[in-house]
Amino acid sequence: MNQRRSGAAFLLLVVLVLLVIVAAVRTMVQAEYAARRGETDRMRVQMLIAATEAVEPLVNDSFSSVALPIEPSANERIELTLNDEKSQIIARWRRGDDVVDEVSRSLPIKVETE
């Protein structure tokens, strides 16, 4: 009878150790996924900012929009447009019809001299 109790206790100990190991591995995987996703988000924002900086010199009264292809096979692109007041460049990262990310940048104020 004592042998059965020690066998059950050992089995319970093994199950508890396995649960702790599974929980630790799960936490490590989640942390790595969050870190990689954060890095991807930062890179995407940097690309959007670079696109606005590249297009800013081209903005004039006739500018309407520009689409810069990222991954044509996945239908990913950066679309740059002006807001209604023509005071900001809006860069949208699109995947198909979905907006993945968006950044806006204010344009310098134009001072008219007489």
HUFENNOR-V586818 format. One record per helix or strand. SS is the DSSP state (~ for helix, > for strand). FROM is the first residue (numbers start at 1). LEN is the number of residues. Records with the same first field share a line. If there is no record, write none. Layout:
SS: FROM-LEN, FROM-LEN
This chain:
~: 2-55, 72-3
>: 65-7, 76-7, 88-8, 98-9
